[in-house]
Amino acid sequence: MSRRTVASVLLLTFTVSACRTWTPIETLSPPGPDAVRVELASGERAQVMDARVEGDSLIGRLVGETGVVRIPLSQIVTAEAGRVSNGRTASLVVGLGLASLVFLGLMVEVAGGGFFNVGMVGSGMGLLPPS
């Protein structure tokens, strides 16, 4: 797997997890949460999107898969409801924006075209008077 792919997957993982809050639930009632995270009696964990209860099963689709999954309620040990957190999402967007600006500024400095390397000293156009 290339570095670019790994970096993309990590960024997506952190972005998705940072924008969602999880709270324990006993029952699933409409309107349902954006996602349901379950732990099964076998110890497996799954995140189900578009989840709904039909009869004795939790139905939805697993993250990253296209098919529909049916999980018997008797196999679910714990369940958590996931909802998008506006505050966390806004913080993430602002943080990534600031990190991008800092990174860009560092790259400009390293490349030699930064604010402090413009040749202002002694040129008659800079911050200090010509000597």
Buried (B, 14 or more C-beta within 10 A) or exposed (E): EEEEEEEEEEEEEEBBEBBBEBEEBEEBEEEBBBBBBBBBEEEEEBBBBEBEBEEEBBBBBBEEEEEEBEBEBEBBEEBBBBEEBEEBBEEBEEEBEEEEEEEEEEEEEEEEEEEEEEEEEEEEEEEEEEE
